[in-house]
Amino acid sequence: MENEQVIIAVEGPSAAGKTTWCRAQLGGETAMEGFVAEYQPTGREPDGTNFEVQARYWATVNSIRWSEAEELASRTGIALCDSDPLKLHYSWCLAAVGAAPRERFEHELLAVESAFAQLTLGFTDLTVISIPSPEQLLLQREQDHSRRRRHFELHAALAEPLTHWYSAVDRVDPGRVVWHFPAQLDLSQCPPSRPHRSDLGLLRAVIDELPPLPR
């Protein structure tokens, strides 16, 4: 993996241990080099009344995180992203469990396709994902006193569609999803950087591979 610039998404439901694992890989609580933190709500997010405005907002937010990941990978050789900068899976998962209309996902897909065309969003080179059992998620939530996790129940319900999403990614482009958090990530065993991260054909193939959303 010498001279590679690798972008890695770290995924899983709320309380799966994403942030803890990222910090462990980088040397502890204060080690932030090579780490792209997850998005923190500002209170100014769109309220969902206009799907087009909402889609543009999140495409911009996620493009900023993607730019941070590219810069870090260029500078340090690796960028660990606490949740996938692409983040399109979130609106798809919400629609899959009936927590948001499918129109929200459809608008966000259009915004993401536009961002791909402009090379401001893309697929990470590798996704490391953990889907603990509901009982384990609840235990980990109760043991973490640093965060309130106000939407924990909803996010825990997204575990199954989240598995569907990354299973689709894994089927379309095998070898780029690791289904557990290893004690130590071995970059020598990871796939090489994608030749074209903003591949619209790959994006559409993943969407086509997903189970149909309810109408």
C-alpha positions in Angstrom: 0.0 0.0 0.0 3.0 2.3 -0.3 2.2 5.8 -1.8 -1.5 5.0 -1.7 -4.0 7.6 -0.6 -6.8 5.7 1.1 -10.2 7.0 2.2 -12.0 4.8 4.7 -15.6 5.1 5.9 -16.4 3.8 9.4 -20.1 2.9 9.6 -22.7 1.3 11.8 -25.8 2.3 13.7 -25.8 4.9 16.5 -23.8 3.6 19.5 -22.0 1.0 17.3 -18.6 2.4 18.4 -17.6 4.2 15.3 -15.9 7.2 17.0 -14.2 5.1 19.6 -12.8 2.8 17.0 -11.5 5.6 14.8 -9.7 7.2 17.8 -8.2 3.8 18.8 -6.8 3.4 15.3 -5.2 6.9 15.5 -3.7 6.6 18.9 -6.3 7.8 21.4 -8.8 10.4 22.5 -6.8 13.4 21.2 -5.3 11.9 18.1 -7.3 13.6 15.3 -4.7 13.5 12.4 -6.3 11.5 9.5 -9.7 11.7 11.2 -12.8 13.2 9.6 -15.4 13.8 12.4 -19.0 13.0 11.8 -21.4 15.9 11.1 -22.6 17.7 14.2 -26.1 19.3 14.0 -26.2 23.1 14.1 -29.9 23.6 14.6 -30.1 25.3 11.2 -30.8 22.2 9.1 -33.7 22.2 6.7 -37.0 21.1 8.2 -37.9 18.8 5.4 -40.8 20.8 4.0 -38.9 21.3 0.7 -37.1 18.1 -0.5 -35.0 19.9 -3.1 -33.7 22.4 -0.6 -33.0 19.6 1.9 -31.2 17.6 -0.7 -29.0 20.5 -1.8 -28.1 21.2 1.9 -27.0 17.7 2.6 -25.1 17.3 -0.7 -23.2 20.4 0.3 -22.5 19.2 3.9 -21.3 15.9 2.6 -19.2 17.4 -0.1 -17.4 19.4 2.5 -16.6 16.3 4.5 -15.5 14.5 1.3 -13.1 17.4 0.5 -11.7 17.1 4.0 -11.2 13.4 3.5 -9.4 13.9 0.1 -7.2 16.6 1.7 -6.3 14.3 4.6 -5.6 11.3 2.4 -3.4 13.5 0.2 -1.4 14.8 3.1 -1.2 11.8 5.4 -1.9 8.8 3.2 -5.1 7.9 5.0 -8.4 9.4 6.0 -10.7 7.7 8.5 -14.3 9.1 8.2 -16.5 8.7 11.2 -19.6 7.8 9.0 -19.6 7.7 5.3 -19.2 11.2 3.6 -21.5 10.0 0.9 -24.3 9.5 3.4 -26.9 8.8 0.8 -27.8 5.6 2.6 -29.4 7.6 5.4 -32.4 8.8 3.4 -32.7 5.4 1.8 -32.8 3.7 5.2 -35.3 6.2 6.5 -37.6 5.4 3.5 -37.0 1.7 3.9 -38.4 1.7 7.4 -41.2 4.2 6.6 -39.7 7.0 8.7 -39.4 9.4 5.7 -41.1 9.5 2.2 -39.2 7.9 -0.7 -39.3 11.3 -2.4 -36.7 12.6 0.0 -34.3 9.9 -1.1 -35.1 10.5 -4.8 -34.3 14.2 -4.4 -31.1 13.4 -2.5 -30.1 10.9 -5.2 -30.4 13.6 -7.9 -28.2 16.0 -5.8 -25.6 13.2 -5.2 -25.5 12.4 -8.9 -24.8 16.1 -9.6 -22.1 16.1 -7.0 -20.5 13.0 -8.5 -20.6 14.6 -11.9 -18.7 17.6 -10.4 -16.3 15.2 -8.6 -17.3 16.7 -5.2 -18.5 13.4 -3.7 -17.6 9.8 -4.2 -17.3 6.3 -2.8 -14.6 5.6 -0.2 -12.0 3.1 -1.0 -13.1 0.9 1.9 -16.0 0.7 4.4 -15.4 -0.8 7.8 -18.9 -1.4 9.3 -20.2 -3.0 12.5 -23.8 -4.0 13.1 -24.1 -5.1 16.7 -27.2 -6.8 18.0 -30.0 -4.5 19.4 -29.1 -5.7 22.9 -25.4 -4.8 22.4 -26.3 -1.4 20.9 -28.5 -0.6 23.9 -25.7 -1.7 26.3 -23.1 0.4 24.5 -25.5 3.4 24.5 -26.0 3.1 28.3 -22.3 2.9 28.9 -21.5 6.0 26.9 -22.3 9.0 29.1 -20.6 11.5 26.8 -23.5 11.7 24.3 -27.3 12.0 24.6 -28.2 10.1 21.3 -31.8 11.5 21.3 -32.7 9.6 18.2 -31.2 6.3 19.3 -34.3 4.2 18.8 -34.8 5.4 15.2 -31.2 5.0 14.3 -31.1 1.5 15.8 -34.1 0.6 13.6 -32.0 1.5 10.6 -29.5 -1.3 11.2 -31.3 -3.7 8.8 -31.6 -1.4 5.8 -28.0 -0.2 6.5 -26.9 -3.8 6.1 -28.9 -4.0 2.8 -27.1 -0.8 1.6 -23.5 -2.0 2.2 -24.4 -5.5 1.1 -25.3 -4.0 -2.3 -22.0 -2.1 -2.4 -20.2 -5.3 -1.6 -22.0 -7.3 -4.3 -21.4 -4.6 -7.0 -17.7 -4.0 -6.0 -16.6 -7.0 -3.9 -13.8 -6.7 -1.3 -14.3 -3.1 -0.3 -16.5 -3.7 2.8 -15.2 -5.2 6.1 -18.1 -6.3 8.3 -16.5 -5.8 11.7 -14.2 -3.4 13.5 -10.8 -5.1 13.6 -8.6 -4.5 16.7 -6.1 -3.0 14.3 -6.7 -2.2 10.7 -4.1 -3.7 8.4 -3.7 -1.4 5.4 -1.6 -4.0 3.7 -4.6 -6.2 3.5 -6.9 -3.5 2.2 -7.9 -3.0 -1.5 -6.1 -0.3 -3.5 -7.6 3.1 -3.9 -10.4 3.3 -6.4 -9.2 4.5 -9.8 -12.4 6.7 -10.0 -14.2 7.4 -6.8 -16.9 9.5 -8.4 -18.1 6.7 -10.7 -21.7 7.4 -11.6 -22.0 4.0 -13.1 -21.0 2.4 -9.8 -23.5 4.6 -8.0 -26.4 3.6 -10.3 -25.4 -0.1 -10.1 -25.6 0.1 -6.3 -29.0 1.7 -6.4 -30.2 -0.9 -8.8 -29.0 -3.7 -6.5 -31.0 -2.4 -3.5 -34.3 -3.9 -2.4 -37.3 -1.8 -3.7 -38.5 0.9 -1.3 -42.1 0.9 -0.2 -44.5 3.2 -2.0 
